[in-house]
């Protein structure tokens, strides 16, 4: 399984942290790239490694902004992006499909996205036509509705296996152990670190806590109190924890007979 590090880090130090910790995979949002001028250095770094470009439709939807599809296509072509999603429209599966077809007419090969709340017939259509499909949970990850959605999706997906599935914003270990995702992305390392959260790997489980809480363990205080800005140390610690999760899940599915051809 591939885990793409995602999230909007406003500090340019983020790229330095990525380089120093040999982070190979990242997901970036076209919406963020057009909105925040400091993101281009990060784009340059990921382009030399493994970049997944998302349209950023969910962020745009929440802010009331619109993304021009031709601008998105031109950006993909100008930057020679290899892996990228369709320009999905939250709550409008018809327009999402039209965008998929339009991008293909323009010579692109976007990964289609099937969102929670859409008709499952569309998921069948995607799985029949594409070898890589993404799932969008919006804000329902961890909820009963989100779990039911994934259950329904993978009941369908298993008929088309080994199709590759990307889970947007899905990093819950119990989900990754239950469903054979080819790739996922997570903002927890960046956003959690900025908000004072420390992730750590303990006896085969990814755990987290606020770094000020003594019950986390004295060993974790080293990651926030070694002379560097606190959020940088939390980023480093969180990256290491999620890299361990990635390796653990990959080995788990390998034992179950799921091995992906790159």
Secondary structure, DSSP 8 states (H G I E B T S, - for coil): -EEEE-----STHHHHHHHHTT--EEEEEHHHHHH-GGGHHHHHHHHTSEEEEE--HHHHHHHT----HHHHHHHHHHTT--SBB----TT-HHHHHHHHHHHHHTT---BEEEETTS-HHHHHHHHHH-SEEEEE-TT-TTSHHHHHHHHHHHHHHTTTTT-EEEEET---HHHHHHS--SEEEE-IIIIIHHTTEEEEEETTEEEEEETT-GGG-GGGGGGT-SSS-HHHHHHHHHHHHHHHHHHHHHHHHHHTT-----
